[in-house]
């Protein structure tokens, strides 16, 4: 009885706090394994592999037998068919939040994501995958510059001991795969508001080589177009908007990720990514440490610079505690500095996020959120809460 009251209490508290991150799972509930243990994508996110799908399908705060739904969920035994010839999946997110310009923004609901996934694997050496966010065509006034509705690629892998070649229209690697695109390491704040460094659902045409054959090592290097990145503007010395990169120049993306053994029941990872297009770079270092079924601690440092125009430096520290398997409260502290080199302006921004994932039923995550933002060049601070329902398969 006491345990039930404690769970109910924290679940109530969590209704006021949350965000949408996923890297914690590798430390909390996957014993420090690589992203590819649960996803097709080497950086995580997107369609779930058979192993990733099974690892999450039975997590539920409310026992399915209590609602008479256990037979229904027991029949959902896999997301792959015909010996993994076809794998399907989806992510649907309904969010209630304020939208628009600060001080005059209005609160409303938005179907922010409705993305089906499809993977076709005709042989061990050949895989096709694709996705499309249907919501992109519904809310045309809430898109980010550089955002794209779809992604697709082909994977070629001759053997388990050799690297994989991936080619198509997909996202280069940028640090930790947060699916909260408002993390300050993904933003630059100026005089009025924040704008994304990496837009939500950002993709480019490109090719990438991934090496995953060593259990504790993950490495990638790729060449991409700069067309969509060039849509992001910065201001030159005359105050005019110019592209942050040259759309005609290729971009290089690199990633290294280690999951070394630690011992004593602890797990961890360390990694870094680097993106370079002309005179613009995005550098990242990230570190994770935790104990399965107990806690995870994440650090991410992001450094970006457009030569002679702007530099940003951001740090995020996230602590997640596993109250029970289906309730994961956490707190995240973020700090970001934007240096506008043209006029020598300097902006400091701090953000505190309190949250919890609440897996009410299998394939259902309730995501409330409370966020406090302090911009040092402005008096006072701003704060708001949001609520999101995430359903996946």
C-alpha angles and dihedrals in degrees: 000000000000090000091051091050090049092050092047091049095053091043088055091048090048091058086078098046140051152106135195111255128141111182090089091073093070088059101034104039109007100052095243097304125160124271089252090065087075106016139047089225113080090222094049130244129088124056117014122231119231090266094050092047093052093046093062106031099086099045108113135148091206113054108241089221089062089063095038091247099114094101091051094051093041088062090058094080102148146004092215130076140189095027091314093309088133127026123183136186145151144202122207121181125184113189134187112202146122115285130192137030116347116265092020099048120124130218117241145141122265133186090222096175135020104160126163118197130207129187123186117191111179093171141006091261099045130059132167122196136175145165139188129198105217091190090069089077094047102055105039092161094058101055124121121233106264094018117139132197100219145036132187139167147164124234122209118190120165095191142348091259095054132074122264122241113215121187134173140062110329144118121286114230115277114175121280115004099243114172089201099088092189094073107127092236084067096048142069118206122206134170095305115018148340125274129191121264088194112027120225110267091011114176139168137184109261152116129250137187115216125192116198103147096109111072096225098039135074120175135171139177125180146169119222143176117258096212099110095037088054089063089072108092132215128182121252128211091282094052094253123137113250130175113270088226137019108261091213096057122084123239126225120215125189134178135183123183129178129191102185122182112259105176134208089081095297126124133192150160139208128196150147141206134200129196121187130181116165108303094347125088138176113201126184142183122188136181132186130190131171153123120252114253090008118062147324129212119197130189125188129178120188125188123183131174138181103196113255091352116065142349128189130189120188136179128191126185117187127188117189125184124197105225089173128341092269099042119061113174118187147165127218128194119199134184128184134181123197119193114194100200096189095065095015093240119159124203127189121195130182126192131187119194124188119191156136138206110228114194097199094173134358110292091011125105122181110209118187117168141196119194132183118197126191120186107191094213091058129066117249125353140268128233137178143161130226134188128214135182114204120193119178142167 
